[in-house]
Amino acid sequence: MKKLKRASGKWVVGEDFWGREADVKLFVELLDEGTHIQLIAQRRMGKTSLMKEVARRLEQEGRYLCLYVDLQKRTDCEDAVVALSVATRPHARLWRNVGEVFRNTLGKAVEAVDSIGADVLTIKLRDDLTAGSWKAKGDRVFAALAASELPVVLFLDEMPILVNRLLKGDDYATTPERRRTADEFLSWLRDNRQRHQGQVRTVVSGSIGLEPILGQAGLSGTMIDLYPFKLQPWDDDTAAGCLEALANEYGIQLKEGACNEMVRLLGCCIPHHVQMFFDNVYEYCTRRQDMTCTLEDAGAVYRERMLSARGIAELNHYEERLRMVLGSELSSFAVELLSEAAVTGRLTPEACETLRKEYDLGDSDPGSTQREILEILVHDGYLRPAPRGYVFVSKLLRDWWEGRFKLFYTPAQKRGTKS
């Protein structure tokens, strides 16, 4: 009888890592072949868990040295080099080599790094970098990685968020200067990937798609050497197995049909959503002091809890990511497109045309801007192409979206505007 502990929204490794053995195998094979990887998946798919578990296994085998760098809060090229440098701190020998790059600032603190807090170390390194020095010192940091006794796997998480900031700033406007900065940074990374091929493998990932961002700026070529590794939702059997293992761990008896009903209601088995459904079932059963879950109970939990205000709060993350990529005006248009798909069941070309006329899509070709937005919505897992338009990938996400926007939304067909 398999058992599994709840993830509660955090990344998982080891015994709590579920349903990705084929992905791990393929991922490790690519790294063993020296491949640089772009990990692609929609939100909540388990990208961080996959990277952390691969790193855990590789280091346990003693074949690689793995560095995990979170770029979500980084704002510029200097910050990225600092984050990369600080990530070497747990590896004493590697840190000594990297620390020499900053010897003028750190002095004897290079040897006494354990006595320095991470925040203080970050500030010290940041003060050592200027707009003109980050690239040269970053090259030296990469050279130190390449000189490691073991080959290095560099996991760069939330790279698209940093690149988006470089390109668009706080006002979401891609100026020529910002484009040059982003191009310089991405080209620097590409040059170091090529220079240290076989010694440093790079994995790039993020909760928003990198390809649409680079496509908008005409910088797709800077990442052309990355192999696209797409992380898919769990299939129905894997999701059902996860629910059963969770139920076994927490003493929930899933009656006939309950597990399949939960999978059916989700529509798309994104790991976080599967775990979230079980969390709600567990709370539901515990509060009523009856640890059985019938098919009817599963439906009640979905309607009353998954689609409640707490469940709909998950939408904030989806909307925030849209604003981050598109800015205020264009993200509002994207929300309108998604609301049309949620409320009517399908986003048709005619509806797109009607809605487009109500928004200022900038000075460029509005049709081209609309296509770019649709590409982002497809790439990032909101919508998928279907006969005569687009539909939601996830039934849960559609139901969330409909629950939040339906009351105040007027479908395009009823707006009295013909294309």
ZAMARGU-4260 file (C-alpha; in steps of 0.2 Angstrom, whole numbers, plus 5000, padded with zeros to 4 digits):
<rodrens>
0) 5000/5000/5000 | 5008/5016/4994 | 5008/5031/5005 | 5012/5049/5001 | 5013/5065/5012
5) 5004/5081/5007 | 5015/5094/4998 | 5005/5109/5004 | 5011/5120/4990 | 5030/5117/4992
10) 5042/5108/4981 | 5045/5090/4985 | 5060/5078/4984 | 5064/5060/4989 | 5050/5049/4995
15) 5037/5063/4992 | 5042/5065/4974 | 5028/5057/4964 | 5024/5052/4946 | 5039/5059/4936
20) 5051/5044/4935 | 5051/5044/4916 | 5054/5063/4916 | 5069/5061/4928 | 5076/5048/4917
25) 5075/5058/4901 | 5081/5074/4910 | 5097/5065/4917 | 5101/5057/4900 | 5101/5074/4892
30) 5112/5081/4905 | 5124/5066/4903 | 5125/5071/4885 | 5130/5089/4889 | 5114/5096/4884
35) 5108/5114/4890 | 5089/5113/4894 | 5075/5125/4894 | 5062/5117/4906 | 5044/5122/4899
40) 5028/5120/4908 | 5013/5129/4914 | 5011/5135/4932 | 5010/5123/4946 | 5017/5108/4936
45) 5031/5104/4947 | 5046/5111/4938 | 5055/5116/4954 | 5052/5099/4961 | 5059/5091/4946
50) 5075/5101/4946 | 5077/5099/4965 | 5075/5080/4964 | 5086/5078/4949 | 5099/5088/4958
55) 5097/5078/4974 | 5100/5061/4964 | 5114/5068/4954 | 5124/5074/4969 | 5119/5058/4979
60) 5128/5048/4965 | 5143/5060/4966 | 5143/5063/4947 | 5139/5082/4947 | 5139/5097/4957
65) 5122/5106/4956 | 5119/5124/4959 | 5101/5131/4961 | 5099/5150/4957 | 5082/5158/4960
70) 5081/5174/4949 | 5064/5179/4953 | 5068/5194/4964 | 5084/5199/4954 | 5082/5216/4944
75) 5098/5217/4933 | 5113/5209/4926 | 5123/5213/4942 | 5110/5205/4953 | 5111/5189/4942
80) 5130/5187/4944 | 5129/5190/4963 | 5115/5176/4964 | 5126/5164/4954 | 5141/5168/4965
85) 5132/5166/4981 | 5124/5149/4975 | 5142/5142/4976 | 5144/5146/4995 | 5138/5128/5001
90) 5153/5121/4991 | 5168/5126/5000 | 5181/5122/4987 | 5171/5130/4973 | 5167/5145/4984
95) 5185/5149/4987 | 5188/5150/4968 | 5173/5161/4965 | 5177/5171/4981 | 5194/5176/4973
100) 5184/5185/4959 | 5178/5197/4973 | 5194/5197/4984 | 5196/5216/4983 | 5179/5218/4992
105) 5179/5203/5003 | 5197/5202/5008 | 5199/5189/5022 | 5181/5186/5022 | 5183/5174/5007
110) 5190/5161/5020 | 5178/5166/5034 | 5162/5165/5023 | 5153/5154/5035 | 5153/5169/5048
115) 5144/5181/5035 | 5126/5181/5033 | 5119/5178/5016 | 5111/5195/5015 | 5127/5203/5020
120) 5137/5193/5008 | 5125/5198/4994 | 5127/5216/4998 | 5146/5215/4998 | 5146/5206/4981
125) 5133/5218/4974 | 5144/5233/4979 | 5159/5226/4970 | 5150/5225/4953 | 5147/5240/4942
130) 5137/5241/4926 | 5154/5240/4917 | 5161/5225/4927 | 5148/5212/4929 | 5152/5204/4912
135) 5170/5202/4915 | 5168/5196/4933 | 5154/5185/4928 | 5165/5177/4915 | 5177/5173/4929
140) 5164/5165/4940 | 5159/5154/4925 | 5177/5149/4923 | 5178/5144/4941 | 5163/5133/4939
145) 5171/5125/4924 | 5187/5122/4934 | 5177/5112/4947 | 5182/5094/4950 | 5165/5088/4945
150) 5155/5095/4931 | 5142/5108/4936 | 5123/5108/4933 | 5117/5126/4934 | 5098/5127/4937
155) 5093/5145/4933 | 5075/5146/4940 | 5063/5161/4935 | 5075/5167/4921 | 5060/5173/4911
160) 5055/5185/4925 | 5072/5193/4926 | 5073/5194/4907 | 5056/5202/4907 | 5062/5215/4919
165) 5077/5219/4909 | 5066/5221/4893 | 5051/5231/4900 | 5056/5239/4917 | 5042/5245/4928
170) 5032/5254/4914 | 5032/5238/4903 | 5039/5247/4889 | 5053/5239/4878 | 5065/5253/4874
175) 5080/5251/4862 | 5091/5253/4877 | 5082/5239/4888 | 5083/5228/4873 | 5101/5230/4871
180) 5104/5226/4890 | 5093/5210/4889 | 5102/5205/4873 | 5119/5208/4881 | 5114/5198/4896
185) 5107/5183/4886 | 5121/5183/4874 | 5134/5183/4888 | 5125/5167/4895 | 5125/5159/4878
190) 5143/5163/4876 | 5148/5155/4892 | 5137/5140/4889 | 5147/5137/4873 | 5164/5141/4880
195) 5162/5129/4894 | 5152/5116/4885 | 5154/5099/4894 | 5160/5107/4910 | 5144/5117/4914
200) 5127/5112/4909 | 5113/5125/4911 | 5095/5122/4915 | 5083/5137/4912 | 5065/5137/4919
205) 5052/5149/4925 | 5033/5151/4929 | 5031/5162/4914 | 5036/5157/4896 | 5053/5163/4890
210) 5050/5160/4872 | 5035/5172/4870 | 5045/5186/4879 | 5060/5183/4868 | 5049/5182/4853
215) 5041/5199/4857 | 5058/5207/4858 | 5066/5198/4843 | 5079/5189/4854 | 5074/5171/4851
220) 5091/5167/4844 | 5099/5170/4861 | 5092/5154/4867 | 5092/5143/4852 | 5105/5131/4859
225) 5093/5126/4873 | 5084/5110/4872 | 5065/5112/4875 | 5060/5099/4888 | 5041/5100/4891
230) 5034/5094/4907 | 5016/5088/4904 | 5002/5086/4917 | 5000/5069/4925 | 4990/5057/4916
235) 4974/5051/4924 | 4981/5035/4932 | 4996/5044/4939 | 4984/5057/4947 | 4973/5044/4954
240) 4988/5035/4961 | 4993/5051/4970 | 4976/5053/4977 | 4975/5035/4983 | 4992/5036/4991
245) 4988/5052/5000 | 4972/5044/5006 | 4981/5029/5013 | 4993/5041/5022 | 4979/5051/5030
250) 4966/5038/5033 | 4953/5043/5020 | 4943/5029/5013 | 4939/5034/4994 | 4923/5025/4990
255) 4920/5018/4972 | 4920/5031/4959 | 4927/5045/4971 | 4945/5045/4964 | 4940/5045/4946
260) 4927/5059/4949 | 4941/5070/4956 | 4951/5067/4941 | 4937/5071/4930 | 4932/5087/4938
265) 4950/5093/4937 | 4950/5090/4918 | 4969/5093/4918 | 4979/5084/4931 | 4992/5098/4936
270) 5001/5091/4951 | 4997/5106/4963 | 4979/5105/4959 | 4978/5086/4962 | 4986/5090/4979
275) 4975/5104/4982 | 4959/5094/4979 | 4965/5081/4992 | 4969/5094/5005 | 4951/5100/5003
280) 4944/5082/5004 | 4954/5079/5020 | 4948/5095/5028 | 4930/5091/5023 | 4931/5074/5030
285) 4940/5079/5046 | 4928/5093/5050 | 4912/5082/5048 | 4922/5067/5058 | 4918/5055/5044
290) 4934/5049/5035 | 4925/5042/5020 | 4924/5051/5003 | 4910/5046/4991 | 4908/5051/4973
295) 4895/5063/4979 | 4907/5070/4992 | 4920/5073/4979 | 4908/5084/4969 | 4902/5093/4984
300) 4920/5097/4989 | 4924/5103/4971 | 4909/5115/4971 | 4909/5121/4989 | 4928/5122/4992
305) 4938/5121/4976 | 4928/5134/4968 | 4926/5145/4984 | 4934/5161/4988 | 4949/5152/4994
310) 4951/5142/4978 | 4948/5157/4967 | 4962/5166/4976 | 4973/5155/4966 | 4968/5165/4951
315) 4978/5180/4958 | 4994/5171/4953 | 4988/5168/4935 | 4983/5186/4934 | 4999/5193/4941
320) 5010/5183/4929 | 4999/5190/4914 | 5002/5208/4921 | 5021/5204/4923 | 5022/5199/4904
325) 5010/5210/4896 | 5008/5226/4907 | 4991/5233/4913 | 4982/5237/4896 | 4987/5221/4887
330) 4984/5210/4902 | 4967/5217/4904 | 4963/5212/4886 | 4970/5195/4890 | 4959/5193/4905
335) 4944/5198/4893 | 4949/5184/4881 | 4950/5171/4895 | 4933/5177/4902 | 4925/5175/4885
340) 4932/5157/4884 | 4927/5153/4902 | 4909/5160/4901 | 4904/5155/4883 | 4915/5139/4883
345) 4925/5144/4867 | 4935/5159/4861 | 4930/5161/4843 | 4939/5172/4830 | 4923/5183/4829
350) 4924/5186/4848 | 4942/5190/4847 | 4939/5203/4833 | 4924/5211/4843 | 4934/5212/4859
355) 4950/5219/4851 | 4940/5234/4845 | 4937/5239/4863 | 4955/5240/4868 | 4970/5251/4864
360) 4983/5238/4858 | 4996/5251/4855 | 5003/5259/4839 | 5008/5243/4831 | 4997/5231/4821
365) 4983/5226/4833 | 4980/5210/4824 | 4999/5205/4827 | 4998/5211/4845 | 4982/5200/4847
370) 4991/5185/4840 | 5006/5187/4852 | 4994/5188/4867 | 4985/5172/4861 | 5002/5163/4858
375) 5007/5168/4876 | 4990/5161/4883 | 4993/5145/4873 | 5012/5143/4878 | 5009/5146/4896
380) 4995/5133/4897 | 4979/5144/4899 | 4971/5139/4882 | 4973/5127/4868 | 4968/5127/4850
385) 4951/5119/4846 | 4939/5119/4832 | 4933/5137/4829 | 4944/5145/4842 | 4952/5141/4858
390) 4946/5132/4874 | 4954/5131/4892 | 4966/5117/4895 | 4961/5115/4913 | 4943/5112/4918
395) 4947/5118/4935 | 4955/5134/4929 | 4940/5138/4917 | 4928/5135/4932 | 4938/5147/4943
400) 4939/5160/4929 | 4920/5158/4926 | 4916/5159/4944 | 4926/5175/4947 | 4921/5185/4931
405) 4904/5178/4925 | 4893/5190/4935 | 4900/5206/4927 | 4905/5199/4910 | 4895/5202/4894
410) 4899/5189/4880 | 4906/5197/4864 | 4890/5191/4854 | 4879/5201/4865 | 4889/5217/4864
415) 4880/5223/4848 | 4897/5224/4838 | 4899/5214/4822 | 4916/5210/4815
</rodrens>
